[in-house]
């Protein structure tokens, strides 16, 4: 990991979400808000469809960084995002979300990894940044 330069792409990954993904996440997280699995409820509150859980999106977005760190999630010192757009999960085709992780800054303490997370050509997480410690 030495020799990192600002702008280096350290990971890229695509994630395919289905309604099954949302049900499994709801069970694991305890978040059974019906906007995450019922089209009628989502429509009744003005949403364009069933939405992926924000925390699910946030969680899988950082996974390529954790994998780049050799699976050592303890090296992620800080992780923050701003939710900017929802991920609508179609009942038949699901949703495809892309993550690109680039080095945003490097210093003696580690690195800032900037994440670009997109769905349907639009960014869904703004200011998505993970601060990581690097091996000595």
Secondary structure by P-SEA (a helix, b strand, c coil): ccccccccccccbbbbbcaaaaaaaaaaacccccccccaaaaaaaccccccccaaaaaaaaaaaaaaaaccccccccbbbbbbcccccccccccbbbbbbbbbccccccbbbbbbbbbcccccccccbbbbbbccc
